[in-house]
Structures are given as structure tokens and as C-alpha cells.
Amino acid sequence: MCEYLGIDTSNYTTSVALLRSGTIVQEKKLLPVRAGELGLRQSDAVFHHTQQLPDLVEKLLEKSVEPIGGIGCSLRPRTQEGSYMPCFTVGVSAARMLSAALSVPCRFFSHQEGHIAAALFSSGKLHWLDERRKFLAFHVSGGTTEAVWVQPEKDGSLDIQPAAASLDLKAGQAIDRVGGMLGLPFPSGKFLEKLALDSQASFRIRPSMKGADCSLSGIQNQCEARLRRGESREDVALFCLLSIEAALCAMAEALLADEPKTPILFAGGVMGNSILRKHLEERFHGAFAEPEFSSDNAAGIAVLAARTLKND
């Protein structure tokens, strides 16, 4: 038996994971963001990953009980030509050095592929890959709000084709901007969720759509207007989340209109939100990652490394 190491240096989390005998062990740490700021410059993200990654690798490998059989690493944000973000170069450099030092193969994937694989692993749906079953996956995070068609390939890789997306603001950006407006820390997801759970308000929300694509930029303005009118912070938080839910529902309905029996997977940090998950599970019976595997993580990268290397 052997273990497979996954590395992911995304925009806000340094993450490493080991896959062994169907279980995942991982270490991860958020990148520090100064109070009042809504993000990081890429130069700062690269610096913090460089500082954090060695410590996390050391902690993780202390828990290793079998030889490392291969390494996987996130290379870019999405599985599309031209997708690039400097922060991923930190993980790539580390993966290449570890691969050479350990004399084991290394494979590279997109951050998006990692999210999809982590959600499949966490939800018990990895058999979709074994069955080579086509499915629809939503990747909803701070940097991406996108639906893609996923066709598992015989060699363990994923053929990913864009299906629909937000044309402007991303769901995680909307949450963080509304969170900042409400005085919440960054990233604001869990704090906005906590506020929203205390609201009993109901809303009639009509999402802004162009075909299967959505527009989320209006959410911030609408939340600002509601706050100025004296609505409670709890109600504004709930309105923000339900507006995102309405857009995702409209996207899914449009895409599944011609293929209603296609399985659907929800991945990405925003999909760890309990309010969104409850409503979308009820409506679409989709598969969701547990919160630990919804936020940025290297677990899916380790899973993909194991699958592709075993098929070599």
C-alpha cells in the first residue's frame, strides 16, 4: 500500500492532504487578510503560501504511515486555456521538488478539478467516475461561479466543458462584499450564514439571467438599499444568500431542461453554506461535499493523483 500527496495553494488557503486506503488526512491554513480588507494581492498570497506550505507539509508527513506513491498539485484555477494565478506556482514548485526528492511521479490538475473530486469523495459519489457517468457540476466560490459538464475519462482524468456562469460578480465576492457592509470579518461566509439563520424574513426574488448565465452584481446594491431602509442585518444577510440560491436554481433548471436525469454535484466553498445546501438538496437532490471538503482543500487533488497514477 502507498499514500498519495495532494497540494493546493489557492488564493486564500494553503492546503495539503494524504489519501490512504480510502481515507483523507489533511492540513490547511487560511492566508492572513488584514482587518477591513476584502482580499489579498497575488504577491502577498505568494509570500504567505511560501511561509505556510513547508510547515503544513512537515505536519502532514509526520502522520504518514506508508510510502508516498505519487503527488498531485493544483496548477491553475480552472480547466480552461489561459486560466492562471501566480499563487499556484508555490505549490507547483514544492510538488516538483518533492517528486524529484522522493523519486515518485507527479500530476497536475486545476483547482476546479480538485473541488469536484473532493465533493465526489465526500458525498460518496466517486463511483460516478468509475461508471464514467456524465454529470453537471457547480463550482461556487470566491473566484468562480460556474456550472460545467463533466465527463470522466478512462485514464482517471476529467473532461470538463463550461456550461454556464456568472457574467460579473462571483457568489463568494457578493457574500464578502455584503459581509463587509455588515461589519463582518473576511472571508465572510460563515459569519453571514450565522446572521441569516436568525432571520425569519421571506422574500420574492427574481434572479437576473441571460439564458443559463446569471448576473450577481445587483445583489450588493439591493442589500445596501435594504440596509439603508432600516432592515435588520439578519434579514439583509438572508436576502443575500437567497439571491444567490435563486440564481443557482435558475442556472440548474435551464441546463437540466433537456437532460433532466443528469446527476448534479455542488462543489466549492460557498456550497458549504447550510441554507443553500438545504434548499438545493430539496429541489435538485444533488450531491454535496461536507463543509470540510467544500472549502478550499487538497483532498480532491490527492484523489485525482491516485486515480490517474493507478491508471498509468
C-alpha positions in Angstrom: 0.0 0.0 0.0 1.0 3.6 -0.5 -0.2 7.1 0.1 -0.9 9.9 -2.4 0.0 13.5 -1.5 -2.1 16.5 -2.7 -1.0 20.1 -2.7 -3.2 23.2 -3.3 -2.1 26.8 -2.9 -5.3 28.7 -3.8 -6.0 32.4 -3.3 -7.0 32.1 0.4 -5.9 28.7 1.7 -2.7 26.7 1.9 -3.6 23.0 1.9 -2.0 19.6 1.8 -3.6 16.2 2.0 -2.8 12.5 2.1 -5.0 9.8 0.6 -4.6 6.4 2.2 -6.8 3.4 1.9 -9.9 5.4 1.1 -9.4 8.0 3.9 -8.1 11.5 3.8 -5.7 13.2 6.3 -5.2 16.9 5.7 -3.6 20.1 7.0 -4.7 23.6 5.8 -4.4 27.2 6.9 -6.1 30.4 5.7 -3.9 33.1 4.3 -3.9 36.2 6.7 -6.0 39.1 5.5 -5.9 42.4 7.3 -9.0 43.6 9.1 -11.2 45.7 6.9 -9.7 44.4 3.7 -11.6 42.2 1.2 -8.8 40.2 -0.3 -5.1 39.8 -1.0 -2.8 40.9 -3.7 -1.3 38.0 -5.5 2.2 39.0 -4.4 1.0 38.8 -0.8 -0.7 35.4 -1.4 2.5 34.0 -2.9 4.5 35.3 0.1 2.2 33.7 2.7 2.0 30.4 0.8 5.8 30.3 0.8 5.8 30.8 4.5 3.0 28.3 5.4 3.4 25.4 3.0 6.7 23.9 4.5 5.1 23.8 8.0 2.0 22.1 6.7 3.9 19.6 4.7 6.0 18.7 7.7 3.0 18.3 10.0 1.2 16.2 7.4 4.2 13.9 6.7 4.6 13.2 10.4 1.2 11.5 10.1 2.3 9.4 7.1 2.4 5.6 7.7 3.0 4.3 4.2 5.4 5.3 1.4 4.3 8.1 -0.9 3.3 6.6 -4.2 2.7 9.9 -6.1 2.0 13.6 -5.8 -0.8 15.7 -7.2 -0.9 19.5 -7.3 -3.1 22.3 -8.4 -1.6 24.1 -11.4 -4.3 26.7 -12.2 -7.7 27.9 -11.1 -9.9 26.4 -13.8 -9.7 23.8 -16.6 -9.7 26.3 -19.4 -7.0 27.7 -21.6 -5.4 30.9 -20.2 -6.5 30.2 -16.6 -3.6 31.3 -14.4 -3.0 32.7 -11.0 0.5 33.3 -9.5 -0.3 31.8 -6.1 -0.4 28.3 -7.6 3.2 28.4 -8.6 4.2 28.0 -4.9 2.5 24.6 -4.8 3.8 23.6 -8.2 7.4 24.3 -7.2 7.0 22.3 -4.0 5.4 19.4 -5.8 8.2 19.2 -8.4 10.9 19.2 -5.7 9.2 16.6 -3.6 8.6 14.5 -6.7 12.3 14.6 -7.5 13.4 14.0 -3.9 11.1 11.1 -3.4 11.5 9.7 -6.9 7.8 9.4 -7.4 5.6 10.7 -10.3 3.7 14.0 -10.1 0.5 15.0 -11.8 -1.1 18.5 -12.2 -4.7 19.4 -12.1 -6.8 22.5 -11.9 -8.1 23.9 -8.6 -11.6 23.3 -10.0 -11.0 19.7 -10.7 -9.8 19.4 -7.1 -13.1 20.9 -5.8 -15.1 18.5 -7.9 -13.1 15.4 -6.9 -13.3 16.4 -3.2 -17.1 16.8 -3.4 -17.4 13.4 -5.1 -15.2 11.8 -2.4 -17.0 13.5 0.5 -20.5 12.7 -0.8 -19.8 9.1 -1.6 -20.1 9.6 -5.4 -16.7 8.6 -6.6 -18.4 5.7 -8.4 -19.6 8.3 -10.9 -16.0 8.4 -12.1 -15.8 4.5 -12.2 -19.0 4.4 -14.2 -17.8 7.2 -16.4 -21.1 8.9 -15.8 -21.6 12.4 -17.3 -22.7 14.8 -14.6 -23.3 18.5 -14.1 -21.1 20.2 -11.5 -21.5 23.6 -9.9 -18.2 25.2 -8.7 -19.3 28.1 -6.5 -16.6 30.0 -4.6 -15.0 33.4 -4.1 -13.4 33.4 -7.5 -15.8 31.2 -9.5 -19.5 30.8 -10.0 -19.8 28.3 -12.8 -21.6 25.2 -14.0 -19.7 22.7 -16.1 -20.4 19.4 -17.8 -18.0 16.7 -16.5 -17.3 13.5 -18.5 -14.9 11.1 -16.6 -12.3 9.6 -18.8 -10.9 6.0 -18.9 -7.5 7.2 -17.7 -9.0 8.8 -14.5 -8.9 12.3 -15.8 -12.0 14.6 -16.1 -13.1 16.2 -19.4 -14.7 19.5 -18.2 -16.7 21.7 -20.6 -18.2 25.1 -19.5 -22.0 25.2 -19.4 -23.0 28.5 -17.6 -21.5 31.1 -15.3 -22.0 34.4 -13.6 -21.3 37.2 -16.1 -20.0 39.5 -13.4 -19.7 39.2 -9.7 -19.0 35.8 -8.2 -21.1 34.3 -5.4 -18.2 34.4 -2.9 -17.4 38.0 -3.8 -21.1 39.0 -3.3 -21.0 37.4 0.1 -17.8 39.1 1.2 -18.9 42.5 -0.1 -22.2 42.2 1.8 -20.3 40.9 4.8 -18.0 43.9 4.7 -21.1 46.1 4.5 -22.4 44.5 7.6 -19.1 44.7 9.5 -18.2 41.0 9.3 -14.7 39.6 9.1 -13.2 38.4 5.8 -13.9 35.9 4.5 -17.5 36.4 5.5 -19.2 33.2 4.6 -19.7 31.6 8.0 -20.4 34.9 9.7 -23.1 35.8 7.1 -24.6 32.4 7.4 -24.8 32.7 11.2 -26.6 36.1 10.8 -29.0 34.7 8.2 -30.0 31.8 10.4 -31.5 34.2 12.9 -33.8 35.8 10.2 -37.4 34.8 9.8 -38.0 37.0 6.7 -39.4 35.8 3.4 -38.6 37.3 0.0 -39.7 37.1 -3.6 -36.5 37.1 -5.6 -36.3 37.2 -9.3 -32.7 36.4 -10.5 -31.1 38.3 -13.3 -30.5 35.8 -16.1 -29.2 35.7 -19.7 -30.0 32.2 -20.9 -28.4 29.9 -18.4 -25.9 32.5 -17.3 -26.6 34.7 -14.3 -25.7 38.2 -13.1 -25.0 38.7 -9.4 -23.7 42.3 -9.4 -27.1 43.6 -8.3 -27.1 41.7 -5.0 -24.7 44.2 -3.4 -26.8 47.2 -4.4 -30.0 45.6 -3.3 -28.5 44.7 0.1 -27.2 48.3 0.5 -30.7 49.7 -0.3 -32.3 47.3 2.2 -29.8 48.3 4.9 -30.5 52.0 4.3 -34.2 51.4 4.7 -33.6 50.0 8.1 -33.9 46.3 7.5 -32.0 44.2 10.1 -28.6 42.8 9.4 -30.0 39.3 9.8 -32.6 39.9 7.1 -30.1 41.5 4.7 -27.8 38.5 5.2 -30.6 36.1 4.4 -31.6 38.2 1.3 -28.0 37.9 0.0 -27.9 34.2 0.4 -31.3 33.6 -1.1 -30.5 35.8 -4.0 -27.5 33.6 -4.8 -29.7 30.5 -4.3 -32.3 31.8 -6.8 -29.6 32.4 -9.4 -28.1 28.9 -9.0 -31.6 27.3 -9.2 -32.3 29.2 -12.4 -29.0 28.1 -13.9 -29.6 24.4 -13.0 -33.2 24.5 -14.3 -32.0 25.9 -17.6 -29.2 23.4 -18.0 -31.2 20.4 -17.0 -34.2 21.2 -19.2 -33.0 18.9 -22.0 -31.3 16.4 -19.7 -33.4 16.2 -16.5 -32.0 12.9 -15.3 -28.4 14.1 -15.3 -26.8 13.8 -11.8 -25.8 17.2 -10.3 -22.9 18.0 -7.9 -22.4 21.1 -5.9 -18.8 22.0 -5.0 -16.8 25.0 -3.8 -16.6 27.0 -0.6 -20.0 28.7 -1.0 -21.7 25.3 -1.2 -20.7 24.6 2.4 -23.5 27.1 3.4 -26.2 25.2 5.3 -29.0 27.4 4.0 -28.1 27.0 0.3 -27.4 23.3 0.8 -30.8 22.6 2.4 -32.8 24.3 -0.3 -30.8 23.0 -3.3 -30.8 19.4 -1.9 -34.5 19.5 -1.6 -35.0 20.9 -5.1 -32.5 19.0 -7.1 -31.4 16.0 -4.9 -27.9 17.0 -5.7 -24.7 15.7 -4.2 -22.8 18.0 -1.8 -19.4 17.9 -0.1 -19.3 18.1 3.7 -18.1 21.6 4.8 -14.6 20.3 5.4 -14.4 19.3 1.8 -16.3 22.3 0.4 -13.8 25.0 1.3 -10.5 25.1 -0.5 -8.6 21.8 0.1 -6.0 19.5 -1.4 -8.1 16.4 -0.8 -9.6 16.2 -4.3 -6.1 16.7 -5.8 -4.8 13.7 -3.8 -7.8 11.7 -5.0 -7.2 12.6 -8.7 -3.4 11.9 -8.3 -4.2 8.4 -7.0 -6.7 7.7 -9.8 -4.6 8.9 -12.7 -1.4 7.3 -11.5 -3.0 3.9 -10.9 -4.3 4.0 -14.5 -0.8 4.7 -15.9 
